[in-house]
Amino acid sequence: MPTLKSHKGLAKRIKVTARGKVKFSRVGSGHLLSHKSGDKRRRLRQRSVAAKGDMKRLGAMLHRPLTPRD
């Protein structure tokens, strides 16, 4: 059987923690920040953890087991 390849576009944008959670950067923090509030900009700096409903899809794209956040 051929080797299963992970989705490289997704792999470059996320980090999987040791316990299998998926961390990613929020969208909207690249440019056009002048009209956004300071609270919003500070929130965008932090990395988020993927939701439980996305785990099945992300796991299929990466070919590895993942655990949802608590």
C-alpha positions as CSV (number, residue, x, y, z in Angstrom):
1,M,0.0,0.0,0.0
2,P,1.4,3.5,-0.8
3,T,2.5,5.9,1.9
4,L,-0.2,8.2,3.1
5,K,0.8,11.8,2.8
6,S,-0.3,14.5,5.1
7,H,-1.9,17.7,3.7
8,K,1.1,20.0,3.5
9,G,-0.9,23.2,3.4
10,L,-2.5,22.3,6.7
11,A,0.7,21.0,8.2
12,K,2.4,24.3,7.6
13,R,-0.3,26.3,9.4
14,I,-0.9,24.3,12.5
15,K,1.1,22.7,15.4
16,V,0.0,19.5,17.1
17,T,0.7,19.4,20.8
18,A,2.1,16.4,22.6
19,R,-1.4,15.4,23.7
20,G,-2.8,15.7,20.2
21,K,-4.5,19.1,20.3
22,V,-4.3,21.3,17.3
23,K,-3.0,24.9,17.8
24,F,-3.3,27.5,15.0
25,S,-3.1,31.3,14.5
26,R,-6.3,33.3,14.1
27,V,-7.1,34.9,10.7
28,G,-7.2,38.7,10.4
29,S,-4.0,39.7,12.1
30,G,-1.8,40.3,9.0
31,H,-2.8,43.8,7.9
32,L,-5.6,46.4,8.1
33,L,-5.3,46.5,11.8
34,S,-5.8,50.3,12.3
35,H,-9.6,50.1,12.6
36,K,-9.5,47.1,14.9
37,S,-9.7,47.6,18.7
38,G,-6.7,46.9,20.9
39,D,-8.6,44.1,22.6
40,K,-9.2,42.4,19.3
41,R,-5.5,42.8,18.2
42,R,-4.3,41.3,21.5
43,R,-6.7,38.4,21.0
44,L,-5.4,37.8,17.5
45,R,-1.8,37.5,18.7
46,Q,-2.6,34.4,20.7
47,R,-2.8,30.9,19.2
48,S,-6.1,29.1,19.4
49,V,-7.0,25.4,19.9
50,A,-9.2,23.8,17.2
51,A,-12.7,22.9,18.2
52,K,-14.0,19.4,18.8
53,G,-16.1,19.4,15.6
54,D,-13.1,19.9,13.5
55,M,-11.0,17.0,14.9
56,K,-12.3,14.3,12.5
57,R,-11.6,16.4,9.4
58,L,-8.2,17.5,10.6
59,G,-7.2,14.0,11.7
60,A,-8.1,12.7,8.2
61,M,-6.0,15.3,6.5
62,L,-3.0,14.7,8.7
63,H,-3.4,10.9,9.0
64,R,-2.9,10.8,12.7
65,P,-5.2,10.6,15.8
66,L,-6.1,13.9,17.5
67,T,-7.8,14.8,20.7
68,P,-10.4,17.5,21.1
69,R,-9.9,20.3,23.6
70,D,-11.6,20.0,26.9
